[in-house]
Amino acid sequence: MRFISSSNWHKSSLVLRFLLLGVATTISFSISASQTTGTEKHPLETIEIAGISLNTPPETITKILQAQDYIPVNETLYTKQEPAQNGRSTVYRVEIEDTATSRQLSYFRSLTGGRNKSPAARDAAIPAAEITTAQQLYDFVCVVPQALQTERACMPQTPANIIFGHGQLIAIDAHYSALLKASDSSTSMIIKYIE
């Protein structure tokens, strides 16, 4: 039976300690990095529609929308109406559905009423108040590889139309869905999160 001399044992023990320290440090950095990544926000959580996003605290939503002349209809629905051409009105609707397992932000704009004897101008631009949000939503969903663009039905953009998913709610991943159909006469945008 061979005995390890005390100096060899000390050297082996020291090497083993350094190896364990290195492994522990690496694990610590890995855990720290994964925790940091876990707190990053999904891009769809930060896109603002009418000044609010999926991350907007519920207690601030009413104040933000009322500052833009929206009137609360109930706890989840806000509307406003503005005059438009030819005796028509533009109606805006923002709805926030918030449950224990999901949150949805919906925005709709449409023209109503009035008598319109002449057709609306074709290819008029999307209103400036909506173009930034529509562009952000389109870019996130559609600036992807061609196969995914086809799957998501990303239509070529024009100043008059930005649309994907044939104007229907489409799944982006396991937790997020989105809808976008924007034009000069009407716009529908939805961002939905499900746990």
N, C-alpha and C positions, 0 to 999 in steps of 0.2 A: 504494500500500500504506500502510495506516494503522498507526502505532506507538502502543502503549499507553504513556501517561505513567507514570512510576515511581510517582506517588502513587495513580493509579487502579489500577495493578497491585497495589499493596500493600493497598488497600481490598478489592479483589476476592479477593485471596489470604486476607485475614483473614476475610471472610464465608464463603469456602469452608471454611476450617479450623473455624469455629464450627459450620457445618452438619455436617461430618464428625464432630466431637466429639459433637453431638447425636444423630446416627444411631448412633454407637458406644455411647453411653450407653444409648440405647433398646434396642439389641440385647443389651447386657450385662444390663439389668434383665429382659428377656424370658427370656434363658437362665437367669438365676438363679431366676426365678419358676417356670419349667418344671421345674427340678431340684428345687425345694422340693415342688412338687405331686407329682412322681414318688416321693417318699419317704413320702408320706402313706399310711396303712394303709387298706385296704378295710374297710368296716364288718364284713363277715363274718369277717375275720381276728381281730377283737378280741372277738367274742362268746365267752364262756367256758361250756363244758359240763363239769360236774364239776370246775371250777376250772382247766381248761386250755383254750387256744384254738389256732388254727392257728399263732399266733406263739410259742407256748410252746417254749423250747429243749428239744430231745429229752432232754438230760441231766437236766432238772428234772422231767420228767413222772412218773417212778416215785416220787419223793419226795412230790410233790403228791398223787398218788392213794393212796399208802400211808398218808398222814396222814388220809385219809378211810376207812381200813380196806379199801381195794381190795387184792386179792392178784394179783401178776403171774402169769399163766398162761404167757406167753412174752414176747418183746420187744415185741409190739404189742397184746396183749390183757390186760385187767385185769378181775377180777370181784369182786363181794361179794354176800353173801346175808344177809338179815335176816328174822326171824320176822314173820309177818303174821297176820291173823285166821283163825279156823276151821282151825288147823293148817297153814296155807299158809305159803309163803315168798315174799319179794320178792327177785328176782335182778336185779342191776345188772351191765351189761357196758359197758366203755369200750374202744374199739379205735382205735389210731392207725396209719394206713398212711402211710409216708413214703418216697417214691422220689425219684429225680433230677428227675422232671417233675411230680410231684403230691404232695399231702398231703391226707389225709382224716381227720376226727375223727368217730367214731360213738359214740352213746350209746343204750343200750336198757335198759328196765326192764319186767319182767313178773312176774306172779304164777304160782307153780307149786305143785303138790302139794296135799295135804290133801283132805278131803272136805267138800264144800260143799252142804248140803241146802237152804239158803235162798239165794235170789239176792242178789247184791251190791246195795247201795244204788244206785239209778239217780241219775245226775247228781251223784255225789259230786265234790268239787273235786279238781283236779290238785294233787299234793303241793307244798307250799311250796318245797321244795328245787329244784323244776323250773320253777315258774311264771315266774320272772324271765327265765331263759334262753329258755323257750318264747315269752314275750311279746316279747323283743328280736328273736328270729328271725322271728316272725310280722310284727312291725312293719316290719322291713327289707324283707321280701319282699312284704308285702300293703298297706302304706300307700303306694300308687301309684295312678295313674289307673285308672278303672273297667275299661277295656278290658284292661289288664295284670292286674288282679285276677281277671278272668274267665279269662284265659289261664292264670294260675297256679293256678286253682281254689281261691281263698281263701274258705274257709267262714267264716260269721259266728262270732265267738268266743263261748264261754260259759264259766262257771267250770269246767265239766266237760270241755270239749273245745276244743282249739286245733289246727287242721289246715289245711294247704294241699297242693295237688298230689295230692289223693286219697291222701295218705300215701305217695306215690312220689317218688323223687329227681327234681327238676326243675332245668333250666338257668336260672340267674339272669342270666348274661351269658356272654361267650366263655370266661371262666376259672373261674367259680364255679357250683356247684350246691348245692342244699339240700333237705332232707327234714324235715318236721315232722308228727308225729301224736302228740298228747299227750292223755291222759285219766287218770282216777283209777286204772284198772287196768293200763295200760301206756303207755309212751312210747317213741317212736323219734325221734331227732334225728341228722342228718348234715349236716356242712358239708364241702364238697370243693373243692379248688383244683387246677386243671390248667394248666400253662404253655401 
